[in-house]
Amino acid sequence: SICQGDWGTSIIYRRPVLEVIGDKFLSSIALMMTAWVLSGIFGFLLGVLSGIYEGSWLDKGIRIYCHLLISTPTFWLGIVFVMLFSVKLGWFPVALSVPIGVIQSEVTFWDKIQHIILPALTLSILSVANICMHTREKVCEVMNSDYILFAKARGESKGLIAKNHVL
């Protein structure tokens, strides 16, 4: 039974299911961490830019981009990216986490990187929007505070204010 740790045998791999899950677990963690780091970096940078230039064309463009991303289903973006970058342009593999017909011991680090880029990019692009919008809100809050007003009164530029006070 499942409660006792016997999840049965995989029909595809002809091995115990828990063993198959264990093999794929590290790949899933690597994908998740890569997407998390990428979305964190890009979301933070876009959020800071949008917040510092609140009300400008840059802010409006970033917010439109984020609203489009928030309303985009992950599976749809994944399909579009596979069709564009894998099928049409041939830049990335269409599926799997390793090249077809290659033994696991012969898979190179570059092969693994090449197979993780497109899924990580797809997952991170959608997460960028949430991080960006939250970061923008906090930056706008800081930019409208009294100590930023005092920094502007002292003649500090937007760049210095962002570097010294906002970040």
N, C-alpha and C positions, 0 to 999 in steps of 0.2 A: 504494500500500500504506500501511497505518497507520504503519509505521516511518518512512516518508518524509514524513509529514504529510498525506497524502491520505486523509481519513476518509470520503470519499464525499459524497453529497448527501442532505440530510434530506428524507424523503418528505412530511412535514407542512409544512415551511417552504419547500421547494424552493430551498434555499440550501446552501452547503457546511456540513457538520456543525461544523467548528471555528469557523466564523463564528457559528453559533447558540449554541454553548457559550460563546463570548466575550461575546455579548450577555447571556446569562443569568448569567454568572459574578459580576458586580457585585451582582445581586439576591441571589444565594446568600451572598455575603460579608456583605452588610448583614443578612440574616436570621440568619446564624451569630453575628455580633458582637452583635446585639441580644439574642438568646437567651443568649449567654455572659454579657453584662453583667447582665441581669436575674437569671439563676440565681446568679451570683456574689454579688450584693447580698443577695438574699433567703436564699440558702443560708448565707451568712456570718452574717447577723443571727439567723436561727433557730438556727444552731449555737452562737452565743455565748449566746443566751438559754437554750438547753437545757443547755449546759455549766455556766453560772453557777448555775442552779437544779436541779442534778443530783439526781435522785430525787424531785422534786416532781411534782405533777399536770401542770404545764406541760411538763416534760421528758418525761414519759410520753406525753403527747398529741403532742408534736412527733416523738418516735421512732416512734409508731404511724403517724402521717402519712407519715413518711419510708419506713417499711417498706412501706406500701401503694403509695407512688409507685415504689419500687424494683422491686416485683413487677408493675407495670402496663406492658403493652406500649405502645410509643410510637404505633403505628398505631391501636390501640384507643382511646387517649385522644384522638387526632386525630379519629377518626370521631365520638366522643361530643361533642367540642367543636364540630365542624361542625354536627352535628344540633341541639345545644342553642343555641349562640350565633349560628349563621348561618341555619339553617332555621326553628327554633322562635321565637327572639327577634328575628331579623333585624338584629342589631347589626353583624355583619361580613359581607363578601362570602363566598360559598360557595367560590369558586376563583379562580384566575388571580392575576397580580401587578399587573394594571391593570384598570380597568373595561372591560366588553365594548363593542366598537364605538368606542372612543376611540383616536385616533392617538397614538402614543408622544410626539410633541412637545406634545400637549395635556394630558397627564397631569400633574396638580398634585402638589405635595408632600404635601398632605393625602390624596389618593387613594393614594399610595404607602404612607403611614403606616397608613391604614385597611386596606390589604391585607396588611401585614406583622404587625399586632398579633396576630392569632389564631395563625398558625404560630409566631411567636416565643414567645408565651405557652405554647403546647403543648410546644415543645422545652425551654423554660427550666424549666417546672414539674417535668419529670422529672429534670433535672440538679440541681435544688435539693436533692434528697434526698442525693445523694452528697456534695456540698459541705457540707451541714448536718452529716451524720454525721462527716465528717473533722474539721470545725471543732469540733464538740462534743467529740470525743475529745481534741483538743489542749487545749481550754479546761478539761476535767475534769482533765487532767494538770497543768496550771498551777494550778488551784484547789486541788489536793491537795499542792502543794509547800510546802516549809518557809517560804519568804518570804511566802506568802499566810497561813500560820498566824501568822507574826510580825505581819503587817498586821492580822489579826483581833485579835490580842492587844493591839495599840495602840488598838483600838476603831474602826477604819475600817469604814464600812458596805459592804454588798455592791456598791452602785453605785460608790463610790469605788475599791474594790478592782478592779472590772471596768474602770473607766476608766483608773486609774493603773498597774495591773500586768498585767491580762489582755490588754487590747487592744494 
